[in-house]
Amino acid sequence: MTATDAFSAGQNTPDIPSRPEAVEMPALSIDGVSHSYGARQALIDVGFTVAPASFTALLGLNGAGKSTLFSLITRLFGIQRGHIGIFGHDVAHAPGEALRLLGVVFQPRTLDLDLSVTQNLLYHAALHGIARRDGRERSREVLARIGLADRAGSKVRDLSGGQMRRLEIARALLHRPRLLLLDEATVGLDVKARADILNHVRQLVTEQGISVLWATHLFDEIGSNDDLVVLHQGRVLAQDKVARVIADTGGGDINTAFMRLTGSTAQSGSPTS
């Protein structure tokens, strides 16, 4: 079973109920979260929030703790210390309610290459308890939205890397989540494919009001109006609007601000593993 399958299998309700009372709650709240692998501390008292209908960039070098944090949010790992909430639902104590509101694109590819595009989506729909007829309708809907309607019958192995990533985003949207997590979603893609993926995700925020947490180590994926969380060696060093983080550090750009906060440099070119 893949990481995506394990995450999806814990969700049994096909539709997300409307919760108007939770509109003003943070889409995601991380409070005092720490996590260790034996003697090594991967996260140390991490805390930040993601606002509803916003794009938040989680910036950190490889090894900063981004993937560990995503594993805690999605309950692939148990929470050792601290609290995580999704629209007011505690991930540890009300995982069903929390995870129904969450869609995830993990860094490793988790598609079945020998199945068609639609078959991958229908399998995911079944894991969410979505009826087959409804799953087909939703599959057509998300494929049209992501620009892959003409590849519905294609085997996944025949898609380009950018198309595979778009399919994974479509799959994450199938159960109509309100919060979308993407962990280094553009790794291994060329410049145009990276830009296309990023632009599409930003459109989800502006057009559909989805909240996004975008984990990256690349400066050029961060916009001047984004919310920003800087994670370094397991600690949050800054959280604010990009312009405020730059101003507070006295840097002229995000590159300089990151260097002053961490004493190191991220990347602005093509992604690396």
N, C-alpha and C positions, 0 to 999 in steps of 0.2 A: 504494500500500500504506500502511495507517495505521500509527501507532506500535505499536498492539497487534498487528497482523498481523506486523510486522517482529520484534517480541519473540517471538511464538509460533512463527514459522516456523523458528527455530533449535532447536526442541525436537522430537525425533523419537520418544522413548520414551513409550508411552501410559500406563504405570503407574509409580508411584513405589515403588522397592524399600524394604523396611524396613531401617533402619540403626540398630539399637539401640546401636551403639558411639558414635553421634553425639548421643545424647540430651542429654548435659550440655554439649555445645558451644553457643556462642551461635547463635541463629537467624540473626543478621546481625552481622558484625563489619566496622567501617569503621576503617581504620588509616592515618593520615597522608595522607589524600586531598586533593589540590589540583587545581584545574582552572581554566584561563584561556581567555577568548575574545579572542585577540590580546593587547593590553596590559591588558585588564581581567581581574582575578582574581575568579572567581565563588565558588570554594571555596579555603580556606586551611588546610591541615593539619588537616582534619576527622577526628575520631576518636570513635567511640562504639560501643556494642553493644546489641543487642536480645536479651533473654533468651527461651528457649523458652517457649511458652504464656503470653505476656505481651502487654499492650497498651502500646505506647510512643508517646507523642505527640511529634511533631517540630514545635515551635512556632517560627514566624518570620513576619515581615512579608512581604508580596509583594516578591519580589526578593532574599530572604535567601539563596537558593541551593537551596531544597528541590527544585524541579523538575530542576535540574542534577544534584543528587545522585541522584534517581530515575533519570535517564537513564544515569548511570554504573552504577548497580546492575543495570539491565536490559540493559546493553551497547548501548544506542542510541548512546551516546558511548563512545569508547575511553578507558581510564583513563590519564591523563597521568602521574600520580604517586600512589603509595600502593597499598594493597591493600584489596580487598573480598572477604569470604567469606560464603557462605551454608551454614550447618551444616557448616562445615569445608572446603567446596569453594571454591577460588579462582575468582572470576568471570572473571578474565583468562586463566587457564591451564587451567581445567576448566569452561568455560561450559555445556556440555551438562548435566553433573551438577548444577551450581549452579542453572541456570534451570528445571530440571524441578521443583525444590522451591519455586518462586516463582510467585505470582499477583499481578497488578497491575491497579489501576484508575487510569488516567491522568486528569488534570484535564479535558482536552478530551473531549467525547463521541466515541466511535469506533464506534458501532453503525450498521448499514445500515438506514435508516429504511423502505426499501421491502420489506425481508424481514420475515417473521414472527419472533416471539420465538424459537420453536424453530429456525427456519432460521439465525438469527444464532448460536445455540449450536452447531448442527451444523457450520457453517462453521468455527467456532473449534476444535471437536473435531477436524476434519480436519487443521487446521494442526498440531495436537499429535500426529497419527498415530493417533488413536483411531478404531477401526472404527465404521462407521455405526450398527450395532445397539447397540454399547456406548455410543456417543455419545447415542443416543436415550434409553437407560436413565438415563444420567447427567444428561441434560437434564431428564427428569421429576423426578429426585431433587433437583437444585439448585433447580428452579422451585418445588417443594413447600416446600423449606426456606426460600426467600426470599419465599414468599407470592404467587407469580405463576402458580400452576398453572392458574388459570382464564383466563389470558391467553396460553396457549401458542400459540394459532393467530392471535393478533392481530398486525397490522402494528405495528412499533415506533413509527411516527409517531403511532399512536393512543394511546400510553401517556402518562401524566403524567411530569413531570420526575423525581419521586421514583421512579416505577416504572422509568424508564430507568436510573437509578442502581442500583436493586436488580438489574436485569437485568445490568448490567456487573459487579456483584459476583458474581452467579451464574456468569457467563462466566469470571471469574477463578478460581472454585472448581472448574471443570469437570474439570481434570486432577488435582484433589486435592492442592493444594500444602500445604506446611507453614509457609510464610511468605507473608503478604499485605501488599502495599504499597498505600496509598491516598493519592493526591495531591489534597488539597483536594476531597474526594469530595462535599461538600455545597454546593459553589458553585452559586448560582442557585436553591436550593430554599427553600421556606417553612419556618417554624419546626417544624411538625409533621413534615414530610418529613425534615428534618435530624435530628430526634430519633429517628425510626424507623430511619433508616440507621445512626446511631451505636449505637443499642441492639442492632440485629441484629449488627453487627460485634463488639460486646463479647460477645454470646452465642457467637459463633464461638470466642472465646478460652476462655470458661469451660466450654462444652459439648464442644468438639472439640479443644481444645488447640492451635489455630492461633496462631502468633505474628503480631502486627500492628504495622506502623509506619504511623501515622496522621499525615500532614502537614496542618497547619492554621495559620491566623492568628487563630483565634477562641478566646478564653479559655473560653467556656462549653461547648466540646467536650472539655475536659480534666477528668478526674475526680481527686478528692483522692488516690486510691490508684494512679494511673497512674505509670509511668516517664515521665520528661520529658527531652527534649533541647531546649535553646534554641539556635537557629541565627540569627545576626545578621550581615549583611554578609559572609557566607561563612565565619564562624568559629563554633565551638561555644563558647558562653559558660557553659553549665552542663549537667550530666547527672546526674540522681539521681531519687529519688522526689519527687513534687510537694511533699510536706510538707517534705522536707529542703531543697529549693531555696528555698522560702518562708522557712524558718528561717534558712538561711545568708545570705540577703539582708536579713534583718530586716524583711521585708514582712509584712503581715497577710493577704495573699491573692496569687494568682498574677498579677493585674494589676499590683500594686505591685512584686512581685518582678521581673517582666519589665521594668517601667519603670526600676528601679534597675540592672538588668543592662545594659540597652541604651540608656537615655536616651530611649526612645520608648515608644509605646503600641501594643498590638495592638487587636483589636476583640472586643466581647462580644455584639454584635447580629447582624443578618443579614449573611451573607457578601457580599463584593464581588469583582469580578474583579481 
